[in-house]
Amino acid sequence: MIRASDYSQIVVKAGSERSYLIRREQIEGLAESKDLDELVSRLKGSPYETLLKNVRPISARKMQRVFEEELIRVCSKMVRFSPREIRFFLKDYISYFEIENLKTLLKMKHNGLPANVIVTRLHLSVEEIFGMKEKFVQAAKAEDVKKAVEMFRGTIYGPILSEGIARYEETGSTKFFDFSLDRAYHDKLLISASLIPKEDRETALQFVGLNVDMFNILTAVRSILLKYPPHLIYRAITHRFYRLDEKTIRDLVSSGNVDSALNRIKQSFYERFLTIHESIEETMINFEKRVKNFGLKLLEKGRIINIFSIATPLELIAKKENEMKNLTMISSGIEFGWNPEQLVLILF
């Protein structure tokens, strides 16, 4: 009874938000829009209608920002109404928004964009959850990348950004910040999941564990494709794994070519999600879709078995993430003139 009481608010809030999710057949229908104006029209009656009302001139980039802001709103709601003992984990999971803010900030600061432009490109609404809005605003006003990094000294990002600044000063590339931030985010997920109450621990570990392993596999394969040396790939992947192990990762990173890397994946738990397509990018996109769909089905099963569990807010967040990605791909595809059949094939 105590557990039901603790989860009563989030069960109601998640149920309400779930009723607004766009069904799969509706998503595929949106891909048939002739242009972005028609896409906006087809989104009437959805949570996006009001948000898109005054977005003019319409563009895929502006629409993507609206889709992301709506996702942030839902994530914020799930965090706010979840029981205290799982709230920290949900915040850690959605902290990728803040990571993306940091990446965007540093890239634009490197490119010399003015502070007012940088601020408009950041999702500062997410700082209602994390409370670092002023840090980002001040960092946007900083003189250069180094000064912007110094603004985050004393925060959880301080040591991570310090790792990247030395390589940035050597190479003039912000990609090393990306490597460090992405790795730190995924490393933290497994730690965070292991700290929640045991009733919810396995559900959380399964879901984020699949994501962490997938991140490592995708990072390794794409880095090999770009001919990055093994030592640089090791800097980009995590030190914690779920269904992978240290030997598998070492073999994967040192494969030398993509075919060898794919063969190594076939010898692991993740062989079941791997189908070879004409291009390696198509292969990896399909792999990502299958892993994510598998993880989502586990969450759906967990919610059905026990609605008073972490599966309830986490499943809603995962479904909203898929919706955002699908809408983003549809809007971009329409702008680039893709036909509906092509778009449907890449949807999650």
C-alpha positions as CSV (number, residue, x, y, z in Angstrom):
1,M,0.0,0.0,0.0
2,I,2.9,2.4,0.8
3,R,4.4,1.8,-2.7
4,A,1.0,2.3,-4.4
5,S,0.6,5.6,-2.5
6,D,4.1,6.8,-3.4
7,Y,3.5,6.1,-7.1
8,S,-0.1,7.3,-7.3
9,Q,0.7,10.7,-8.6
10,I,3.1,9.6,-11.4
11,V,0.7,6.8,-12.5
12,V,-2.0,9.4,-13.1
13,K,0.3,12.0,-14.7
14,A,2.0,9.4,-17.0
15,G,-1.4,8.0,-17.9
16,S,-2.6,11.4,-18.9
17,E,0.5,12.1,-21.0
18,R,0.3,8.7,-22.6
19,S,-3.1,9.5,-24.0
20,Y,-1.6,12.4,-26.0
21,L,1.1,10.3,-27.7
22,I,0.8,10.1,-31.5
23,R,0.0,6.5,-32.6
24,R,2.3,4.7,-35.0
25,E,-0.2,4.8,-37.9
26,Q,-0.6,8.5,-37.3
27,I,3.2,9.0,-37.4
28,E,3.4,7.2,-40.7
29,G,0.5,9.3,-42.0
30,L,2.5,12.5,-41.2
31,A,5.3,11.3,-43.5
32,E,2.9,11.7,-46.4
33,S,2.7,15.5,-45.9
34,K,3.6,17.4,-49.1
35,D,5.4,20.2,-47.2
36,L,6.0,21.5,-43.7
37,D,2.9,23.6,-43.7
38,E,0.8,20.5,-44.3
39,L,2.7,18.7,-41.6
40,V,1.9,21.5,-39.1
41,S,-1.8,21.2,-40.2
42,R,-1.8,17.5,-39.6
43,L,-0.5,18.0,-36.0
44,K,-3.6,19.9,-35.0
45,G,-5.1,18.4,-31.9
46,S,-1.7,17.2,-30.7
47,P,0.3,18.9,-27.9
48,Y,2.4,20.5,-30.7
49,E,-0.5,22.5,-32.2
50,T,-0.2,25.5,-29.9
51,L,3.6,25.4,-29.9
52,L,3.8,25.5,-33.7
53,K,1.1,28.2,-34.1
54,N,3.4,31.1,-34.3
55,V,6.5,29.5,-35.7
56,R,7.1,31.4,-38.9
57,P,8.7,31.1,-41.3
58,I,8.4,27.4,-40.8
59,S,11.5,25.2,-41.1
60,A,12.6,21.8,-40.0
61,R,15.1,23.3,-37.6
62,K,12.5,25.4,-35.9
63,M,10.1,22.5,-35.7
64,Q,12.8,20.3,-34.2
65,R,13.3,22.8,-31.4
66,V,9.5,22.7,-30.7
67,F,9.6,18.9,-30.6
68,E,12.5,18.9,-28.1
69,E,10.9,21.5,-25.9
70,E,7.7,19.4,-25.7
71,L,9.9,16.4,-24.7
72,I,11.6,18.4,-22.0
73,R,8.2,19.5,-20.6
74,V,7.1,15.8,-20.3
75,C,10.4,14.8,-18.8
76,S,10.2,17.6,-16.3
77,K,6.7,16.4,-15.3
78,M,7.8,12.8,-14.9
79,V,10.7,13.9,-12.6
80,R,8.6,16.3,-10.6
81,F,5.8,13.8,-9.7
82,S,7.9,10.6,-9.3
83,P,8.8,9.2,-5.9
84,R,11.9,10.8,-4.3
85,E,13.8,7.5,-4.3
86,I,13.8,7.3,-8.1
87,R,13.8,11.0,-9.0
88,F,17.6,11.3,-9.0
89,F,17.9,8.4,-11.5
90,L,15.3,10.0,-13.9
91,K,17.2,13.3,-13.7
92,D,20.5,11.5,-14.5
93,Y,18.8,9.8,-17.5
94,I,17.5,13.0,-19.0
95,S,20.7,15.0,-18.3
96,Y,21.6,14.3,-21.9
97,F,19.7,17.6,-22.6
98,E,22.2,19.4,-20.5
99,I,25.0,17.6,-22.2
100,E,23.7,18.7,-25.5
101,N,23.5,22.3,-24.2
102,L,27.2,22.1,-23.3
103,K,28.2,20.7,-26.7
104,T,26.2,23.4,-28.5
105,L,27.6,26.1,-26.3
106,L,31.2,25.1,-26.8
107,K,30.8,24.6,-30.6
108,M,29.2,28.0,-31.1
109,K,31.7,29.7,-28.8
110,H,34.5,28.1,-30.9
111,N,32.9,29.5,-34.0
112,G,32.7,33.0,-32.5
113,L,28.9,33.4,-32.4
114,P,27.7,36.2,-30.2
115,A,26.2,35.5,-26.8
116,N,22.6,36.4,-27.8
117,V,22.6,33.9,-30.6
118,I,24.2,31.2,-28.5
119,V,21.5,31.6,-25.8
120,T,18.7,31.2,-28.3
121,R,20.1,27.9,-29.5
122,L,20.2,26.4,-26.0
123,H,17.4,24.5,-24.3
124,L,17.4,26.6,-21.1
125,S,14.0,25.3,-20.1
126,V,15.7,22.1,-19.0
127,E,17.4,24.1,-16.3
128,E,14.1,24.2,-14.4
129,I,15.2,20.6,-13.6
130,F,19.0,21.1,-13.2
131,G,19.2,24.7,-12.0
132,M,22.2,25.9,-14.0
133,K,20.5,28.4,-16.3
134,E,22.7,31.3,-15.1
135,K,25.9,29.3,-15.6
136,F,25.0,28.7,-19.3
137,V,24.0,32.4,-19.8
138,Q,27.3,33.6,-18.3
139,A,29.3,31.0,-20.2
140,A,27.6,32.2,-23.5
141,K,29.0,35.7,-22.6
142,A,32.5,34.3,-22.0
143,E,35.5,35.6,-24.0
144,D,36.4,32.2,-25.5
145,V,36.0,28.5,-25.1
146,K,38.5,28.3,-22.3
147,K,36.7,31.0,-20.3
148,A,33.4,29.3,-21.0
149,V,34.8,26.0,-19.6
150,E,36.0,27.8,-16.5
151,M,32.4,28.9,-15.8
152,F,31.6,25.2,-15.0
153,R,34.4,24.7,-12.5
154,G,33.0,23.3,-9.3
155,T,30.1,21.7,-11.1
156,I,29.8,18.0,-12.0
157,Y,31.0,19.0,-15.5
158,G,34.2,20.6,-14.3
159,P,36.5,17.5,-14.4
160,I,35.0,16.3,-17.7
161,L,35.5,19.6,-19.4
162,S,39.0,19.9,-18.0
163,E,39.8,16.6,-19.7
164,G,38.7,18.0,-23.1
165,I,40.3,21.5,-22.8
166,A,43.8,20.3,-23.2
167,R,43.0,18.4,-26.4
168,Y,41.1,21.4,-27.6
169,E,44.0,23.7,-27.2
170,E,46.3,21.1,-29.0
171,T,44.0,20.5,-31.9
172,G,41.4,23.3,-32.1
173,S,38.7,20.7,-32.3
174,T,35.7,20.6,-29.9
175,K,35.1,16.9,-30.7
176,F,37.1,15.9,-27.6
177,F,34.6,17.6,-25.4
178,D,31.9,15.5,-27.1
179,F,33.9,12.3,-26.4
180,S,34.3,13.1,-22.7
181,L,30.8,14.3,-22.1
182,D,29.1,11.4,-23.9
183,R,31.3,8.8,-22.2
184,A,30.7,10.4,-18.7
185,Y,26.9,10.5,-19.3
186,H,26.7,6.8,-20.2
187,D,29.1,5.7,-17.5
188,K,26.9,7.5,-14.9
189,L,23.7,5.8,-16.1
190,L,24.7,2.4,-14.8
191,I,25.9,3.8,-11.5
192,S,22.7,5.7,-11.0
193,A,20.5,2.7,-11.9
194,S,22.4,0.6,-9.4
195,L,21.5,3.0,-6.5
196,I,17.7,2.9,-6.8
197,P,15.6,0.6,-4.5
198,K,15.9,-3.0,-5.4
199,E,12.2,-3.3,-6.5
200,D,13.0,-1.0,-9.4
201,R,16.7,-1.7,-9.9
202,E,16.6,-4.5,-12.5
203,T,14.1,-2.6,-14.7
204,A,16.3,0.5,-14.8
205,L,19.5,-1.5,-15.3
206,Q,18.0,-3.4,-18.2
207,F,16.8,-0.3,-20.0
208,V,19.9,1.9,-19.5
209,G,22.2,-1.1,-19.8
210,L,21.1,-1.7,-23.3
211,N,21.5,2.0,-24.1
212,V,25.0,2.0,-22.7
213,D,26.1,-1.1,-24.6
214,M,24.5,0.3,-27.8
215,F,26.4,3.6,-27.4
216,N,29.7,1.7,-27.1
217,I,29.0,-0.4,-30.2
218,L,27.8,2.5,-32.3
219,T,30.7,4.7,-31.2
220,A,33.3,2.0,-31.9
221,V,31.9,1.0,-35.4
222,R,31.5,4.6,-36.5
223,S,34.9,5.5,-35.2
224,I,36.5,2.6,-37.1
225,L,34.6,3.8,-40.2
226,L,36.2,7.2,-39.7
227,K,39.6,5.5,-39.3
228,Y,40.1,6.8,-35.7
229,P,43.0,5.1,-34.0
230,P,42.1,2.5,-31.2
231,H,43.5,4.7,-28.4
232,L,41.2,7.5,-29.4
233,I,38.2,5.2,-29.6
234,Y,39.0,3.9,-26.1
235,R,38.8,7.5,-24.9
236,A,35.3,7.8,-26.3
237,I,33.6,4.6,-24.8
238,T,32.6,3.8,-21.3
239,H,34.4,1.8,-18.6
240,R,31.2,0.1,-17.5
241,F,29.1,-2.4,-19.5
242,Y,25.9,-4.3,-19.3
243,R,25.8,-7.3,-21.6
244,L,29.3,-6.6,-23.0
245,D,32.6,-7.3,-21.3
246,E,36.1,-5.8,-21.4
247,K,37.4,-8.4,-23.8
248,T,34.6,-8.0,-26.3
249,I,35.1,-4.2,-26.2
250,R,38.8,-4.5,-26.7
251,D,38.4,-6.9,-29.6
252,L,35.8,-4.6,-31.1
253,V,37.9,-1.4,-30.8
254,S,41.0,-3.1,-32.2
255,S,39.1,-4.8,-35.1
256,G,40.8,-2.6,-37.7
257,N,38.0,-2.6,-40.1
258,V,34.2,-2.5,-40.1
259,D,33.7,-6.1,-41.3
260,S,35.8,-7.4,-38.4
261,A,33.9,-5.2,-36.0
262,L,30.5,-6.5,-37.2
263,N,31.8,-10.1,-36.9
264,R,32.8,-9.4,-33.3
265,I,29.3,-8.1,-32.5
266,K,27.9,-11.3,-34.0
267,Q,29.7,-13.2,-31.2
268,S,28.0,-11.2,-28.5
269,F,24.5,-10.9,-27.0
270,Y,23.8,-8.2,-29.5
271,E,24.0,-10.5,-32.5
272,R,20.2,-10.8,-32.4
273,F,19.8,-7.1,-33.3
274,L,22.3,-7.0,-36.1
275,T,21.2,-7.4,-39.8
276,I,23.5,-6.4,-42.6
277,H,22.3,-3.8,-45.1
278,E,23.8,-2.2,-48.2
279,S,25.5,0.5,-46.2
280,I,27.2,0.5,-42.8
281,E,25.1,3.5,-41.7
282,E,21.9,1.7,-42.7
283,T,23.1,-1.3,-40.7
284,M,23.8,0.8,-37.6
285,I,20.5,2.7,-37.8
286,N,18.6,-0.5,-38.0
287,F,20.7,-2.0,-35.2
288,E,19.9,1.1,-33.0
289,K,16.2,0.8,-33.8
290,R,16.0,-2.8,-32.9
291,V,17.9,-2.4,-29.6
292,K,15.7,0.6,-28.6
293,N,12.5,-1.3,-29.5
294,F,13.6,-4.3,-27.4
295,G,14.3,-2.0,-24.5
296,L,10.9,-0.3,-24.8
297,K,9.1,-3.6,-24.9
298,L,10.8,-4.6,-21.6
299,L,9.5,-1.3,-20.1
300,E,6.0,-1.9,-21.4
301,K,6.0,-5.4,-19.9
302,G,7.3,-4.0,-16.6
303,R,4.6,-1.4,-16.5
304,I,1.9,-3.9,-17.2
305,I,3.1,-6.3,-14.5
306,N,3.5,-3.5,-11.9
307,I,2.2,-0.1,-12.7
308,F,3.5,1.2,-9.4
309,S,7.1,1.0,-10.5
310,I,9.8,3.0,-12.3
311,A,8.7,1.4,-15.6
312,T,5.7,3.8,-15.6
313,P,7.6,7.2,-15.9
314,L,10.5,5.6,-17.8
315,E,8.3,4.0,-20.4
316,L,6.5,7.3,-21.0
317,I,9.8,9.2,-21.4
318,A,11.1,6.6,-23.8
319,K,8.0,6.7,-26.0
320,K,8.0,10.5,-26.0
321,E,11.7,10.3,-27.1
322,N,10.8,8.1,-30.0
323,E,8.0,10.4,-31.0
324,M,10.3,13.4,-30.9
325,K,12.9,11.5,-33.1
326,N,10.3,10.4,-35.6
327,L,8.8,13.9,-35.9
328,T,12.3,15.4,-36.3
329,M,13.2,12.9,-39.1
330,I,9.8,13.5,-40.8
331,S,10.2,17.2,-40.8
332,S,13.8,17.0,-42.0
333,G,12.9,14.4,-44.7
334,I,10.0,16.6,-46.0
335,E,12.3,19.6,-46.2
336,F,14.9,17.6,-48.1
337,G,12.3,16.1,-50.5
338,W,12.3,12.5,-49.4
339,N,9.4,10.4,-50.4
340,P,7.1,8.9,-47.7
341,E,8.3,5.4,-48.3
342,Q,11.9,6.4,-47.6
343,L,10.8,8.2,-44.4
344,V,8.7,5.4,-43.0
345,L,11.7,3.0,-43.3
346,I,13.9,5.1,-41.0
347,L,11.3,5.7,-38.3
348,F,11.7,4.3,-34.8
